[in-house]
Amino acid sequence: MKKIEYFDYQKVAREMKMPLSTLKKIETEVKAEFPKDKMMFELHVLRAIRSGYWQKRAA
């Protein structure tokens, strides 16, 4: 996994029991939007995880 520098979104994903495949999809989508800004990338991945929207889609 990539080194976390600003926001430990991977810990939050584990705590919320997010499937790794879902986390990877979110990372890919956010990386396309913020390819050169690590802080914004991590922040937006964290926000997507914490939103819980992914849980509703998986149900």
PDBQT receptor file of N, H, CA, C and O in Angstrom, charges set to zero:
ATOM      1  N   MET A   1       0.820  -1.181   0.000  1.00  0.00    +0.000 N 
ATOM      2  CA  MET A   1       0.000   0.000   0.000  1.00  0.00    +0.000 C 
ATOM      3  C   MET A   1       0.872   1.256   0.000  1.00  0.00    +0.000 C 
ATOM      4  O   MET A   1       2.042   1.232   0.384  1.00  0.00    +0.000 OA
ATOM      5  N   LYS A   2       0.267   2.334  -0.438  1.00  0.00    +0.000 N 
ATOM      6  H   LYS A   2      -0.683   2.354  -0.750  1.00  0.00    +0.000 HD
ATOM      7  CA  LYS A   2       0.984   3.602  -0.511  1.00  0.00    +0.000 C 
ATOM      8  C   LYS A   2       1.180   4.193   0.881  1.00  0.00    +0.000 C 
ATOM      9  O   LYS A   2       0.382   3.959   1.789  1.00  0.00    +0.000 OA
ATOM     10  N   LYS A   3       2.245   4.954   1.030  1.00  0.00    +0.000 N 
ATOM     11  H   LYS A   3       2.893   5.144   0.293  1.00  0.00    +0.000 HD
ATOM     12  CA  LYS A   3       2.533   5.619   2.295  1.00  0.00    +0.000 C 
ATOM     13  C   LYS A   3       1.514   6.730   2.541  1.00  0.00    +0.000 C 
ATOM     14  O   LYS A   3       1.263   7.563   1.670  1.00  0.00    +0.000 OA
ATOM     15  N   ILE A   4       0.938   6.730   3.733  1.00  0.00    +0.000 N 
ATOM     16  H   ILE A   4       1.143   6.054   4.440  1.00  0.00    +0.000 HD
ATOM     17  CA  ILE A   4      -0.001   7.768   4.125  1.00  0.00    +0.000 C 
ATOM     18  C   ILE A   4       0.808   8.945   4.672  1.00  0.00    +0.000 C 
ATOM     19  O   ILE A   4       1.697   8.757   5.502  1.00  0.00    +0.000 OA
ATOM     20  N   GLU A   5       0.501  10.144   4.212  1.00  0.00    +0.000 N 
ATOM     21  H   GLU A   5      -0.221  10.297   3.537  1.00  0.00    +0.000 HD
ATOM     22  CA  GLU A   5       1.228  11.320   4.666  1.00  0.00    +0.000 C 
ATOM     23  C   GLU A   5       0.359  12.291   5.461  1.00  0.00    +0.000 C 
ATOM     24  O   GLU A   5       0.868  12.966   6.356  1.00  0.00    +0.000 OA
ATOM     25  N   TYR A   6      -0.922  12.380   5.162  1.00  0.00    +0.000 N 
ATOM     26  H   TYR A   6      -1.335  11.831   4.435  1.00  0.00    +0.000 HD
ATOM     27  CA  TYR A   6      -1.773  13.389   5.780  1.00  0.00    +0.000 C 
ATOM     28  C   TYR A   6      -2.947  12.796   6.555  1.00  0.00    +0.000 C 
ATOM     29  O   TYR A   6      -3.155  13.135   7.720  1.00  0.00    +0.000 OA
ATOM     30  N   PHE A   7      -3.708  11.921   5.922  1.00  0.00    +0.000 N 
ATOM     31  H   PHE A   7      -3.540  11.646   4.975  1.00  0.00    +0.000 HD
ATOM     32  CA  PHE A   7      -4.921  11.365   6.525  1.00  0.00    +0.000 C 
ATOM     33  C   PHE A   7      -4.863   9.848   6.446  1.00  0.00    +0.000 C 
ATOM     34  O   PHE A   7      -4.685   9.294   5.361  1.00  0.00    +0.000 OA
ATOM     35  N   ASP A   8      -5.011   9.169   7.577  1.00  0.00    +0.000 N 
ATOM     36  H   ASP A   8      -5.155   9.619   8.458  1.00  0.00    +0.000 HD
ATOM     37  CA  ASP A   8      -4.921   7.711   7.597  1.00  0.00    +0.000 C 
ATOM     38  C   ASP A   8      -6.266   7.094   7.207  1.00  0.00    +0.000 C 
ATOM     39  O   ASP A   8      -6.960   6.499   8.032  1.00  0.00    +0.000 OA
ATOM     40  N   TYR A   9      -6.607   7.251   5.942  1.00  0.00    +0.000 N 
ATOM     41  H   TYR A   9      -6.043   7.734   5.272  1.00  0.00    +0.000 HD
ATOM     42  CA  TYR A   9      -7.894   6.741   5.458  1.00  0.00    +0.000 C 
ATOM     43  C   TYR A   9      -7.940   5.220   5.432  1.00  0.00    +0.000 C 
ATOM     44  O   TYR A   9      -9.023   4.639   5.503  1.00  0.00    +0.000 OA
ATOM     45  N   GLN A  10      -6.800   4.570   5.334  1.00  0.00    +0.000 N 
ATOM     46  H   GLN A  10      -5.920   5.041   5.276  1.00  0.00    +0.000 HD
ATOM     47  CA  GLN A  10      -6.776   3.103   5.318  1.00  0.00    +0.000 C 
ATOM     48  C   GLN A  10      -7.240   2.535   6.658  1.00  0.00    +0.000 C 
ATOM     49  O   GLN A  10      -7.934   1.519   6.695  1.00  0.00    +0.000 OA
ATOM     50  N   LYS A  11      -6.861   3.183   7.750  1.00  0.00    +0.000 N 
ATOM     51  H   LYS A  11      -6.297   4.008   7.720  1.00  0.00    +0.000 HD
ATOM     52  CA  LYS A  11      -7.313   2.754   9.078  1.00  0.00    +0.000 C 
ATOM     53  C   LYS A  11      -8.828   2.889   9.194  1.00  0.00    +0.000 C 
ATOM     54  O   LYS A  11      -9.502   1.991   9.699  1.00  0.00    +0.000 OA
ATOM     55  N   VAL A  12      -9.353   4.008   8.725  1.00  0.00    +0.000 N 
ATOM     56  H   VAL A  12      -8.806   4.737   8.315  1.00  0.00    +0.000 HD
ATOM     57  CA  VAL A  12     -10.800   4.240   8.764  1.00  0.00    +0.000 C 
ATOM     58  C   VAL A  12     -11.522   3.197   7.919  1.00  0.00    +0.000 C 
ATOM     59  O   VAL A  12     -12.570   2.691   8.320  1.00  0.00    +0.000 OA
ATOM     60  N   ALA A  13     -10.971   2.873   6.753  1.00  0.00    +0.000 N 
ATOM     61  H   ALA A  13     -10.120   3.284   6.427  1.00  0.00    +0.000 HD
ATOM     62  CA  ALA A  13     -11.574   1.860   5.881  1.00  0.00    +0.000 C 
ATOM     63  C   ALA A  13     -11.618   0.507   6.583  1.00  0.00    +0.000 C 
ATOM     64  O   ALA A  13     -12.617  -0.207   6.499  1.00  0.00    +0.000 OA
ATOM     65  N   ARG A  14     -10.540   0.156   7.271  1.00  0.00    +0.000 N 
ATOM     66  H   ARG A  14      -9.728   0.737   7.339  1.00  0.00    +0.000 HD
ATOM     67  CA  ARG A  14     -10.520  -1.119   8.014  1.00  0.00    +0.000 C 
ATOM     68  C   ARG A  14     -11.553  -1.103   9.134  1.00  0.00    +0.000 C 
ATOM     69  O   ARG A  14     -12.280  -2.078   9.324  1.00  0.00    +0.000 OA
ATOM     70  N   GLU A  15     -11.619  -0.007   9.869  1.00  0.00    +0.000 N 
ATOM     71  H   GLU A  15     -11.028   0.785   9.714  1.00  0.00    +0.000 HD
ATOM     72  CA  GLU A  15     -12.572   0.102  10.979  1.00  0.00    +0.000 C 
ATOM     73  C   GLU A  15     -14.014   0.011  10.494  1.00  0.00    +0.000 C 
ATOM     74  O   GLU A  15     -14.876  -0.514  11.198  1.00  0.00    +0.000 OA
ATOM     75  N   MET A  16     -14.277   0.520   9.296  1.00  0.00    +0.000 N 
ATOM     76  H   MET A  16     -13.577   0.947   8.724  1.00  0.00    +0.000 HD
ATOM     77  CA  MET A  16     -15.632   0.480   8.742  1.00  0.00    +0.000 C 
ATOM     78  C   MET A  16     -15.883  -0.805   7.945  1.00  0.00    +0.000 C 
ATOM     79  O   MET A  16     -16.948  -0.989   7.357  1.00  0.00    +0.000 OA
ATOM     80  N   LYS A  17     -14.883  -1.685   7.940  1.00  0.00    +0.000 N 
ATOM     81  H   LYS A  17     -14.018  -1.535   8.418  1.00  0.00    +0.000 HD
ATOM     82  CA  LYS A  17     -14.976  -2.973   7.242  1.00  0.00    +0.000 C 
ATOM     83  C   LYS A  17     -15.259  -2.816   5.744  1.00  0.00    +0.000 C 
ATOM     84  O   LYS A  17     -16.039  -3.563   5.154  1.00  0.00    +0.000 OA
ATOM     85  N   MET A  18     -14.603  -1.828   5.162  1.00  0.00    +0.000 N 
ATOM     86  H   MET A  18     -13.969  -1.221   5.642  1.00  0.00    +0.000 HD
ATOM     87  CA  MET A  18     -14.731  -1.592   3.726  1.00  0.00    +0.000 C 
ATOM     88  C   MET A  18     -13.950  -2.664   2.971  1.00  0.00    +0.000 C 
ATOM     89  O   MET A  18     -12.787  -2.911   3.291  1.00  0.00    +0.000 OA
ATOM     90  N   PRO A  19     -14.558  -3.301   1.982  1.00  0.00    +0.000 N 
ATOM     91  CA  PRO A  19     -13.815  -4.263   1.161  1.00  0.00    +0.000 C 
ATOM     92  C   PRO A  19     -12.653  -3.564   0.443  1.00  0.00    +0.000 C 
ATOM     93  O   PRO A  19     -12.783  -2.426  -0.006  1.00  0.00    +0.000 OA
ATOM     94  N   LEU A  20     -11.535  -4.254   0.347  1.00  0.00    +0.000 N 
ATOM     95  H   LEU A  20     -11.429  -5.179   0.712  1.00  0.00    +0.000 HD
ATOM     96  CA  LEU A  20     -10.353  -3.694  -0.303  1.00  0.00    +0.000 C 
ATOM     97  C   LEU A  20     -10.656  -3.305  -1.747  1.00  0.00    +0.000 C 
ATOM     98  O   LEU A  20     -10.142  -2.299  -2.237  1.00  0.00    +0.000 OA
ATOM     99  N   SER A  21     -11.477  -4.085  -2.424  1.00  0.00    +0.000 N 
ATOM    100  H   SER A  21     -11.895  -4.902  -2.026  1.00  0.00    +0.000 HD
ATOM    101  CA  SER A  21     -11.814  -3.771  -3.815  1.00  0.00    +0.000 C 
ATOM    102  C   SER A  21     -12.544  -2.429  -3.916  1.00  0.00    +0.000 C 
ATOM    103  O   SER A  21     -12.324  -1.676  -4.864  1.00  0.00    +0.000 OA
ATOM    104  N   THR A  22     -13.400  -2.131  -2.956  1.00  0.00    +0.000 N 
ATOM    105  H   THR A  22     -13.578  -2.743  -2.186  1.00  0.00    +0.000 HD
ATOM    106  CA  THR A  22     -14.109  -0.862  -2.941  1.00  0.00    +0.000 C 
ATOM    107  C   THR A  22     -13.145   0.285  -2.685  1.00  0.00    +0.000 C 
ATOM    108  O   THR A  22     -13.234   1.330  -3.330  1.00  0.00    +0.000 OA
ATOM    109  N   LEU A  23     -12.225   0.095  -1.747  1.00  0.00    +0.000 N 
ATOM    110  H   LEU A  23     -12.152  -0.754  -1.223  1.00  0.00    +0.000 HD
ATOM    111  CA  LEU A  23     -11.220   1.122  -1.458  1.00  0.00    +0.000 C 
ATOM    112  C   LEU A  23     -10.375   1.409  -2.698  1.00  0.00    +0.000 C 
ATOM    113  O   LEU A  23     -10.091   2.569  -2.999  1.00  0.00    +0.000 OA
ATOM    114  N   LYS A  24      -9.982   0.384  -3.404  1.00  0.00    +0.000 N 
ATOM    115  H   LYS A  24     -10.213  -0.558  -3.160  1.00  0.00    +0.000 HD
ATOM    116  CA  LYS A  24      -9.169   0.560  -4.612  1.00  0.00    +0.000 C 
ATOM    117  C   LYS A  24      -9.939   1.338  -5.680  1.00  0.00    +0.000 C 
ATOM    118  O   LYS A  24      -9.362   2.179  -6.368  1.00  0.00    +0.000 OA
ATOM    119  N   LYS A  25     -11.234   1.065  -5.821  1.00  0.00    +0.000 N 
ATOM    120  H   LYS A  25     -11.703   0.382  -5.262  1.00  0.00    +0.000 HD
ATOM    121  CA  LYS A  25     -12.038   1.803  -6.798  1.00  0.00    +0.000 C 
ATOM    122  C   LYS A  25     -12.110   3.282  -6.449  1.00  0.00    +0.000 C 
ATOM    123  O   LYS A  25     -11.987   4.144  -7.319  1.00  0.00    +0.000 OA
ATOM    124  N   ILE A  26     -12.310   3.567  -5.168  1.00  0.00    +0.000 N 
ATOM    125  H   ILE A  26     -12.409   2.867  -4.461  1.00  0.00    +0.000 HD
ATOM    126  CA  ILE A  26     -12.364   4.957  -4.724  1.00  0.00    +0.000 C 
ATOM    127  C   ILE A  26     -11.023   5.636  -4.970  1.00  0.00    +0.000 C 
ATOM    128  O   ILE A  26     -10.979   6.758  -5.476  1.00  0.00    +0.000 OA
ATOM    129  N   GLU A  27      -9.933   4.966  -4.617  1.00  0.00    +0.000 N 
ATOM    130  H   GLU A  27      -9.968   4.055  -4.206  1.00  0.00    +0.000 HD
ATOM    131  CA  GLU A  27      -8.603   5.533  -4.838  1.00  0.00    +0.000 C 
ATOM    132  C   GLU A  27      -8.374   5.859  -6.311  1.00  0.00    +0.000 C 
ATOM    133  O   GLU A  27      -7.837   6.916  -6.643  1.00  0.00    +0.000 OA
ATOM    134  N   THR A  28      -8.777   4.961  -7.179  1.00  0.00    +0.000 N 
ATOM    135  H   THR A  28      -9.213   4.102  -6.909  1.00  0.00    +0.000 HD
ATOM    136  CA  THR A  28      -8.589   5.171  -8.621  1.00  0.00    +0.000 C 
ATOM    137  C   THR A  28      -9.371   6.385  -9.102  1.00  0.00    +0.000 C 
ATOM    138  O   THR A  28      -8.845   7.211  -9.847  1.00  0.00    +0.000 OA
ATOM    139  N   GLU A  29     -10.623   6.494  -8.679  1.00  0.00    +0.000 N 
ATOM    140  H   GLU A  29     -11.051   5.823  -8.074  1.00  0.00    +0.000 HD
ATOM    141  CA  GLU A  29     -11.456   7.624  -9.095  1.00  0.00    +0.000 C 
ATOM    142  C   GLU A  29     -10.903   8.954  -8.577  1.00  0.00    +0.000 C 
ATOM    143  O   GLU A  29     -10.854   9.943  -9.309  1.00  0.00    +0.000 OA
ATOM    144  N   VAL A  30     -10.491   8.966  -7.322  1.00  0.00    +0.000 N 
ATOM    145  H   VAL A  30     -10.531   8.163  -6.728  1.00  0.00    +0.000 HD
ATOM    146  CA  VAL A  30      -9.992  10.211  -6.734  1.00  0.00    +0.000 C 
ATOM    147  C   VAL A  30      -8.634  10.581  -7.322  1.00  0.00    +0.000 C 
ATOM    148  O   VAL A  30      -8.349  11.762  -7.520  1.00  0.00    +0.000 OA
ATOM    149  N   LYS A  31      -7.801   9.595  -7.601  1.00  0.00    +0.000 N 
ATOM    150  H   LYS A  31      -8.033   8.635  -7.441  1.00  0.00    +0.000 HD
ATOM    151  CA  LYS A  31      -6.481   9.862  -8.192  1.00  0.00    +0.000 C 
ATOM    152  C   LYS A  31      -6.625  10.535  -9.552  1.00  0.00    +0.000 C 
ATOM    153  O   LYS A  31      -5.801  11.374  -9.915  1.00  0.00    +0.000 OA
ATOM    154  N   ALA A  32      -7.657  10.181 -10.305  1.00  0.00    +0.000 N 
ATOM    155  H   ALA A  32      -8.327   9.499 -10.010  1.00  0.00    +0.000 HD
ATOM    156  CA  ALA A  32      -7.904  10.807 -11.606  1.00  0.00    +0.000 C 
ATOM    157  C   ALA A  32      -8.247  12.294 -11.439  1.00  0.00    +0.000 C 
ATOM    158  O   ALA A  32      -7.932  13.117 -12.299  1.00  0.00    +0.000 OA
ATOM    159  N   GLU A  33      -8.893  12.616 -10.328  1.00  0.00    +0.000 N 
ATOM    160  H   GLU A  33      -9.150  11.948  -9.630  1.00  0.00    +0.000 HD
ATOM    161  CA  GLU A  33      -9.290  14.007 -10.081  1.00  0.00    +0.000 C 
ATOM    162  C   GLU A  33      -8.149  14.843  -9.488  1.00  0.00    +0.000 C 
ATOM    163  O   GLU A  33      -8.037  16.038  -9.761  1.00  0.00    +0.000 OA
ATOM    164  N   PHE A  34      -7.307  14.200  -8.675  1.00  0.00    +0.000 N 
ATOM    165  H   PHE A  34      -7.398  13.230  -8.453  1.00  0.00    +0.000 HD
ATOM    166  CA  PHE A  34      -6.200  14.902  -8.011  1.00  0.00    +0.000 C 
ATOM    167  C   PHE A  34      -4.893  14.139  -8.226  1.00  0.00    +0.000 C 
ATOM    168  O   PHE A  34      -4.338  13.596  -7.271  1.00  0.00    +0.000 OA
ATOM    169  N   PRO A  35      -4.396  14.089  -9.453  1.00  0.00    +0.000 N 
ATOM    170  CA  PRO A  35      -3.216  13.263  -9.736  1.00  0.00    +0.000 C 
ATOM    171  C   PRO A  35      -1.917  13.750  -9.100  1.00  0.00    +0.000 C 
ATOM    172  O   PRO A  35      -0.997  12.957  -8.897  1.00  0.00    +0.000 OA
ATOM    173  N   LYS A  36      -1.828  15.034  -8.783  1.00  0.00    +0.000 N 
ATOM    174  H   LYS A  36      -2.575  15.679  -8.947  1.00  0.00    +0.000 HD
ATOM    175  CA  LYS A  36      -0.561  15.567  -8.269  1.00  0.00    +0.000 C 
ATOM    176  C   LYS A  36      -0.664  16.155  -6.867  1.00  0.00    +0.000 C 
ATOM    177  O   LYS A  36       0.316  16.696  -6.354  1.00  0.00    +0.000 OA
ATOM    178  N   ASP A  37      -1.815  16.058  -6.248  1.00  0.00    +0.000 N 
ATOM    179  H   ASP A  37      -2.611  15.618  -6.664  1.00  0.00    +0.000 HD
ATOM    180  CA  ASP A  37      -2.012  16.664  -4.929  1.00  0.00    +0.000 C 
ATOM    181  C   ASP A  37      -2.317  15.567  -3.910  1.00  0.00    +0.000 C 
ATOM    182  O   ASP A  37      -3.465  15.146  -3.766  1.00  0.00    +0.000 OA
ATOM    183  N   LYS A  38      -1.289  15.111  -3.211  1.00  0.00    +0.000 N 
ATOM    184  H   LYS A  38      -0.356  15.453  -3.328  1.00  0.00    +0.000 HD
ATOM    185  CA  LYS A  38      -1.422  13.991  -2.275  1.00  0.00    +0.000 C 
ATOM    186  C   LYS A  38      -2.387  14.312  -1.136  1.00  0.00    +0.000 C 
ATOM    187  O   LYS A  38      -3.186  13.461  -0.745  1.00  0.00    +0.000 OA
ATOM    188  N   MET A  39      -2.319  15.528  -0.603  1.00  0.00    +0.000 N 
ATOM    189  H   MET A  39      -1.669  16.218  -0.920  1.00  0.00    +0.000 HD
ATOM    190  CA  MET A  39      -3.197  15.882   0.497  1.00  0.00    +0.000 C 
ATOM    191  C   MET A  39      -4.668  15.862   0.073  1.00  0.00    +0.000 C 
ATOM    192  O   MET A  39      -5.511  15.314   0.783  1.00  0.00    +0.000 OA
ATOM    193  N   MET A  40      -4.975  16.456  -1.079  1.00  0.00    +0.000 N 
ATOM    194  H   MET A  40      -4.290  16.901  -1.656  1.00  0.00    +0.000 HD
ATOM    195  CA  MET A  40      -6.358  16.457  -1.555  1.00  0.00    +0.000 C 
ATOM    196  C   MET A  40      -6.823  15.041  -1.886  1.00  0.00    +0.000 C 
ATOM    197  O   MET A  40      -7.976  14.687  -1.638  1.00  0.00    +0.000 OA
ATOM    198  N   PHE A  41      -5.924  14.235  -2.446  1.00  0.00    +0.000 N 
ATOM    199  H   PHE A  41      -4.988  14.522  -2.647  1.00  0.00    +0.000 HD
ATOM    200  CA  PHE A  41      -6.245  12.841  -2.742  1.00  0.00    +0.000 C 
ATOM    201  C   PHE A  41      -6.663  12.114  -1.465  1.00  0.00    +0.000 C 
ATOM    202  O   PHE A  41      -7.734  11.511  -1.409  1.00  0.00    +0.000 OA
ATOM    203  N   GLU A  42      -5.810  12.176  -0.443  1.00  0.00    +0.000 N 
ATOM    204  H   GLU A  42      -4.940  12.666  -0.489  1.00  0.00    +0.000 HD
ATOM    205  CA  GLU A  42      -6.101  11.471   0.806  1.00  0.00    +0.000 C 
ATOM    206  C   GLU A  42      -7.354  12.009   1.479  1.00  0.00    +0.000 C 
ATOM    207  O   GLU A  42      -8.153  11.236   2.009  1.00  0.00    +0.000 OA
ATOM    208  N   LEU A  43      -7.535  13.326   1.465  1.00  0.00    +0.000 N 
ATOM    209  H   LEU A  43      -6.887  13.954   1.034  1.00  0.00    +0.000 HD
ATOM    210  CA  LEU A  43      -8.714  13.932   2.078  1.00  0.00    +0.000 C 
ATOM    211  C   LEU A  43      -9.997  13.461   1.397  1.00  0.00    +0.000 C 
ATOM    212  O   LEU A  43     -10.964  13.116   2.077  1.00  0.00    +0.000 OA
ATOM    213  N   HIS A  44     -10.018  13.444   0.075  1.00  0.00    +0.000 N 
ATOM    214  H   HIS A  44      -9.233  13.725  -0.477  1.00  0.00    +0.000 HD
ATOM    215  CA  HIS A  44     -11.226  13.049  -0.634  1.00  0.00    +0.000 C 
ATOM    216  C   HIS A  44     -11.501  11.550  -0.526  1.00  0.00    +0.000 C 
ATOM    217  O   HIS A  44     -12.660  11.137  -0.500  1.00  0.00    +0.000 OA
ATOM    218  N   VAL A  45     -10.454  10.735  -0.464  1.00  0.00    +0.000 N 
ATOM    219  H   VAL A  45      -9.512  11.070  -0.486  1.00  0.00    +0.000 HD
ATOM    220  CA  VAL A  45     -10.667   9.301  -0.225  1.00  0.00    +0.000 C 
ATOM    221  C   VAL A  45     -11.275   9.118   1.163  1.00  0.00    +0.000 C 
ATOM    222  O   VAL A  45     -12.234   8.363   1.325  1.00  0.00    +0.000 OA
ATOM    223  N   LEU A  46     -10.730   9.797   2.157  1.00  0.00    +0.000 N 
ATOM    224  H   LEU A  46      -9.951  10.410   2.026  1.00  0.00    +0.000 HD
ATOM    225  CA  LEU A  46     -11.258   9.712   3.521  1.00  0.00    +0.000 C 
ATOM    226  C   LEU A  46     -12.720  10.141   3.572  1.00  0.00    +0.000 C 
ATOM    227  O   LEU A  46     -13.544   9.482   4.207  1.00  0.00    +0.000 OA
ATOM    228  N   ARG A  47     -13.037  11.230   2.912  1.00  0.00    +0.000 N 
ATOM    229  H   ARG A  47     -12.368  11.766   2.397  1.00  0.00    +0.000 HD
ATOM    230  CA  ARG A  47     -14.423  11.715   2.907  1.00  0.00    +0.000 C 
ATOM    231  C   ARG A  47     -15.361  10.707   2.242  1.00  0.00    +0.000 C 
ATOM    232  O   ARG A  47     -16.489  10.511   2.695  1.00  0.00    +0.000 OA
ATOM    233  N   ALA A  48     -14.900  10.077   1.182  1.00  0.00    +0.000 N 
ATOM    234  H   ALA A  48     -13.984  10.236   0.814  1.00  0.00    +0.000 HD
ATOM    235  CA  ALA A  48     -15.728   9.075   0.503  1.00  0.00    +0.000 C 
ATOM    236  C   ALA A  48     -15.968   7.873   1.408  1.00  0.00    +0.000 C 
ATOM    237  O   ALA A  48     -17.071   7.328   1.444  1.00  0.00    +0.000 OA
ATOM    238  N   ILE A  49     -14.947   7.465   2.129  1.00  0.00    +0.000 N 
ATOM    239  H   ILE A  49     -14.050   7.908   2.099  1.00  0.00    +0.000 HD
ATOM    240  CA  ILE A  49     -15.089   6.325   3.040  1.00  0.00    +0.000 C 
ATOM    241  C   ILE A  49     -16.068   6.668   4.161  1.00  0.00    +0.000 C 
ATOM    242  O   ILE A  49     -16.999   5.914   4.443  1.00  0.00    +0.000 OA
ATOM    243  N   ARG A  50     -15.843   7.813   4.790  1.00  0.00    +0.000 N 
ATOM    244  H   ARG A  50     -15.087   8.426   4.561  1.00  0.00    +0.000 HD
ATOM    245  CA  ARG A  50     -16.658   8.198   5.945  1.00  0.00    +0.000 C 
ATOM    246  C   ARG A  50     -18.096   8.538   5.575  1.00  0.00    +0.000 C 
ATOM    247  O   ARG A  50     -18.975   8.517   6.437  1.00  0.00    +0.000 OA
ATOM    248  N   SER A  51     -18.348   8.849   4.309  1.00  0.00    +0.000 N 
ATOM    249  H   SER A  51     -17.634   8.865   3.609  1.00  0.00    +0.000 HD
ATOM    250  CA  SER A  51     -19.712   9.189   3.900  1.00  0.00    +0.000 C 
ATOM    251  C   SER A  51     -20.661   8.003   4.057  1.00  0.00    +0.000 C 
ATOM    252  O   SER A  51     -21.859   8.185   4.275  1.00  0.00    +0.000 OA
ATOM    253  N   GLY A  52     -20.126   6.793   3.946  1.00  0.00    +0.000 N 
ATOM    254  H   GLY A  52     -19.153   6.644   3.769  1.00  0.00    +0.000 HD
ATOM    255  CA  GLY A  52     -20.961   5.601   4.056  1.00  0.00    +0.000 C 
ATOM    256  C   GLY A  52     -21.747   5.291   2.795  1.00  0.00    +0.000 C 
ATOM    257  O   GLY A  52     -22.454   4.285   2.740  1.00  0.00    +0.000 OA
ATOM    258  N   TYR A  53     -21.637   6.128   1.797  1.00  0.00    +0.000 N 
ATOM    259  H   TYR A  53     -21.063   6.946   1.842  1.00  0.00    +0.000 HD
ATOM    260  CA  TYR A  53     -22.377   5.909   0.553  1.00  0.00    +0.000 C 
ATOM    261  C   TYR A  53     -22.051   4.549  -0.048  1.00  0.00    +0.000 C 
ATOM    262  O   TYR A  53     -22.933   3.880  -0.586  1.00  0.00    +0.000 OA
ATOM    263  N   TRP A  54     -20.803   4.142   0.038  1.00  0.00    +0.000 N 
ATOM    264  H   TRP A  54     -20.086   4.685   0.475  1.00  0.00    +0.000 HD
ATOM    265  CA  TRP A  54     -20.378   2.860  -0.518  1.00  0.00    +0.000 C 
ATOM    266  C   TRP A  54     -21.105   1.703   0.151  1.00  0.00    +0.000 C 
ATOM    267  O   TRP A  54     -21.318   0.670  -0.482  1.00  0.00    +0.000 OA
ATOM    268  N   GLN A  55     -21.492   1.850   1.419  1.00  0.00    +0.000 N 
ATOM    269  H   GLN A  55     -21.319   2.690   1.934  1.00  0.00    +0.000 HD
ATOM    270  CA  GLN A  55     -22.224   0.776   2.124  1.00  0.00    +0.000 C 
ATOM    271  C   GLN A  55     -23.606   0.593   1.535  1.00  0.00    +0.000 C 
ATOM    272  O   GLN A  55     -24.086  -0.535   1.411  1.00  0.00    +0.000 OA
ATOM    273  N   LYS A  56     -24.249   1.684   1.173  1.00  0.00    +0.000 N 
ATOM    274  H   LYS A  56     -23.860   2.599   1.273  1.00  0.00    +0.000 HD
ATOM    275  CA  LYS A  56     -25.589   1.629   0.599  1.00  0.00    +0.000 C 
ATOM    276  C   LYS A  56     -25.571   0.974  -0.778  1.00  0.00    +0.000 C 
ATOM    277  O   LYS A  56     -26.499   0.253  -1.146  1.00  0.00    +0.000 OA
ATOM    278  N   ARG A  57     -24.504   1.231  -1.535  1.00  0.00    +0.000 N 
ATOM    279  H   ARG A  57     -23.750   1.816  -1.236  1.00  0.00    +0.000 HD
ATOM    280  CA  ARG A  57     -24.394   0.665  -2.886  1.00  0.00    +0.000 C 
ATOM    281  C   ARG A  57     -24.114  -0.819  -2.834  1.00  0.00    +0.000 C 
ATOM    282  O   ARG A  57     -24.521  -1.550  -3.737  1.00  0.00    +0.000 OA
ATOM    283  N   ALA A  58     -23.423  -1.291  -1.790  1.00  0.00    +0.000 N 
ATOM    284  H   ALA A  58     -23.093  -0.698  -1.057  1.00  0.00    +0.000 HD
ATOM    285  CA  ALA A  58     -23.072  -2.702  -1.676  1.00  0.00    +0.000 C 
ATOM    286  C   ALA A  58     -24.254  -3.531  -1.183  1.00  0.00    +0.000 C 
ATOM    287  O   ALA A  58     -24.295  -4.743  -1.392  1.00  0.00    +0.000 OA
ATOM    288  N   ALA A  59     -25.211  -2.883  -0.531  1.00  0.00    +0.000 N 
ATOM    289  H   ALA A  59     -25.178  -1.898  -0.361  1.00  0.00    +0.000 HD
ATOM    290  CA  ALA A  59     -26.346  -3.602   0.056  1.00  0.00    +0.000 C 
ATOM    291  C   ALA A  59     -27.372  -3.992  -0.985  1.00  0.00    +0.000 C 
ATOM    292  O   ALA A  59     -28.387  -4.604  -0.653  1.00  0.00    +0.000 OA
TER     293      ALA A  59
